[in-house]
Amino acid sequence: MPDPPLPRATSAPSLALPLKPAAALDRPHFQFMSGVPSGETAYIRGDDGVALLSYRSFASVVGVVAALMSAVVLVAGVAGVFFLLMERRPLPAIGALMLSIAFAATIAMLVPATNVTIFEGATPAITIAQQSSVSFPTVTYVVGTPDGKPLARIAKSFFSRFGRNRWLLHSTDDFLARGEAVEESLGRAYVRKLFGKFAPAYQSNVEITWKGEPAGSIIRRPAADGHADMLTLDPATTLDRRVAVALATLVLGAEP
């Protein structure tokens, strides 16, 4: 099936801070706002604190709750399958597994699709469109220009929630141009899942690679200088900065 069209850019959010419309993406560091309620304006700033880009916050607890409930259903289902197999009842075990997957997928389908427009001043600059309403087993976003030209696809497997979160990057015009963004370690990933919502110090950073080379980082844990929620890119990377900003927006802006 052909990819669905990218969403039309909505009207620009009302900006309370001055913007720097020229060359907003031509820089290695982007500071994101965190904790912005859904529907309110979130800003992406430069090193000097000036707002460069903006978007309507889409942070929601719905995805977190849905992921938790899906995980509970899957774990309970797998436990039931093992119990039935130990009882030498393979057919009920298969039925229990299928029901668990079906219920987990149904819960994931209840999460609203994510569609975001990032503005540079009052002008749409980047669009992020979820390709389908189903985020199980994989959710895919198309990053594009306001005129509908796709730049890249960002995919994330639902099952990565059980370990290190991993986002896969695919260029739409170059089959060999690929990359990924993955949490720094498995230990840090589990610490974030358990305690990250209580204190920023327990957050995990995300390392970005592109074409097999380090491309940058998404800093979620406060660094020595106190900065957090920041996208830092290697000046030499060939990763499109629009794609990198869209990726960081999904990573940092998807959860409250």
N, C-alpha and C positions, 0 to 999 in steps of 0.2 A: 504494500500500500504506500502511496506517496506520503511524504511528511506533511503534517498539517501546516497551514500558513502561520507565520509568526503573528502575534497579536498586534493590533494597531496601538501605536503609542497614545497613552492617555494624556490628559492635560497635565502640565507641569505642576508639581506641588508648590505651594506658597513658600518662598524662601525668606527666612528672617535674617540670614547672614549674607554678606557680600560674596559673590562668586568670582572666580578667576576663569573666564570662559576660554581663554587662549591656551592651547597646548596643555589641557588639564591632564592628559594621560601620558605626557612626555616627562616622566619622572620615575624614580625607583621605589618611592615609599608612598603608601596610601594609608591614612589613619581612619578607621571605621568607628562609628558610634555603636555602642552596645546598650541593651536594655531599653530600646525605643519601642513603645507600645505599637501594636499592629494598627496600620492606617495612618500613623503620624510620619512626619518627614524625618528621614535619617540622612545624615551628611557624610560624605567621604572627603577628608581634608588632606592637605599637603603638610610638609614639615613645618611650614610657617603658620599653621593653624587656620589658613584660609579655606573655606569650603569650595571644593572643586567640582564635585558631583553630588547628586541627591537622588533619592528614591523613596517611595512609600514603603514603610516597614511592613513586612509580611510575617514577622515572628509570631509563632502560635504554639500553644501547648498541645494542640490537637495531634500533631505529628509525634510528639514525645509520648503522649498517652497511647496513641495507636501502636507505636513501636513496642511499648511495654506490654500492652495487651496481646499483641501478636506473638511476642516472645513467650509469654506465659502459656498461650495456647499451644505453641509448638513444643515447648518443654514438656508440658503435660501430655501432649500427644505422643512424643517420643518415649516417655516413661511408660505410657500405656502399651505402646507397641512392644517394648522390651518385656513387659510383664506377660503379654499374650504369647510372645514367642517362647518364653520360658515355660508357659503352660502348653506349648506345642499346639497353638491355634493360629496357624499362619493366615488363614483367610480373614478372621476378625482383626488380626494385626494389620493387614493391608488396608482393610476398611477404616480402621482407626487412624492410620497414617494419612489416607486420602482426606478424611474428614478434617483432620487437624490442619492440613495444608489449605483446604477450602475455606475454613473459618479464618485462618490467619490472612489469607488473601482478601477475604470479604472485609475484614477490619481495615486492612491497608487501603482498600478502595474508598473508604469513607473520608480519607484525608483529602481536602480540597487541592486542586492542581495549583502549582505556583507559576505565576506570570508576573514579571517585573519589568518596568522600564526605568532605566537609569538616565538621568538628565544632566546635561552640562549647561548650566544656566536654565533657560526656558526651553532649550532645544533637546529633544530626545537623542541620546548618544548610543545606548546599548539596550537591546531587548533580551530577556531571558524567558523562554517559553517551555513549559513542560509538555512533552510530546504526547503523553496519554494521561488519563485520570487515574491509572492504576500504577502504584509505586511498588508492586510486588510481582516478580522477585527483583526487578531492576527498574529504577526510575531514570529517565533520560531527559536532559534539558538541551534545547537548541539556543545557542548564543548567536545573535545576529545584529545587523544594522537596522535602523528604523525603517529603511526602505525594503526590508524583507530578505536581504542577502545573508545567508547563514555563514557564520565564521567558524564555528566548532560545535561539537556535541560533548556534553559532560554527563557521564553515567555513573550511577552509584548502586551497588547491589544492596538489597535489604539485609542480606546475611552479614555484610561487613559491620553491622551494628553489634554483632556478637564478639568482635575482635577489634582490630584497628580499622577505623573508618577509612575508606579508600574511594577516591573519585578518579575515574578514567577520563582522559582528554583525547578527543579525536578531531583532527582537522577535517573540514568538509571538502577541501580541494586538494589535499595531499594525503594519500593513503599511508605514507610512511611517517607523516608527522603525528606522533603520538606522545602522550605523557601521562603522568598520574600525580595525584596529591594524596599523601598518606600520612597518618599520624606517626609521630617520631619513634614510638616504640609500643610494644604490646602492653608493657607494664604501665606506661603513662596513659594508655587508652583506658585501661580498667580503673585507674585512679580517677580519671576524668568522669567516667560513668558513675562512679560511686560518690565522689565528693566535689566534682567540678561545679555543680550548681550552688554549692555553699561558699566557696572561696575561689577567686581567680587563680591562686597559687597552685591549685590542683588541676588546672586546665592542661591540655596537651597541645603542642605546636604541630603544624602540618608542613611537611617538606614537599616541595613541588619539583618535579623533573620533567624535562621536555626533550624529546629526541635522545634520551639516554643521558642527558647532562643535567646537573643541578640548575634550576631556573629561579628559585627563590623560596620564600617561606611565608606562611601565615602564622603570625605570632599571636597566640591566644593567652599565654601565660605571661604575666608582667616581667619584663626584662629588668636588668640591673638599673637602667635609667628610668624605670617606671612605666615605659610604654607597653601597651597591649592592644589587642584587636587591630593589628597592623599587617598590611601586605608589603613585603619587601622583595623586590625583584633584582636579579643579577643584571647589571646594565648590558652584559653581552648576550643575554638570552634572546632567541628568535621567537619566543612565545609572544603572540599578539597580546598587548597590554589590555585590550578590551576583553579578551577571553580570561586573562588573569584576574581582572577586576570583577568580572561576572562570577568566576569561581569563588573568590573571597567573599563576595556578597552572599552566595549560597551557603558557604561554610559558616560565616559569622552572623548572618542575618536570618537563618532559617529557624533558630530556636531562641526563645526569650531569655 
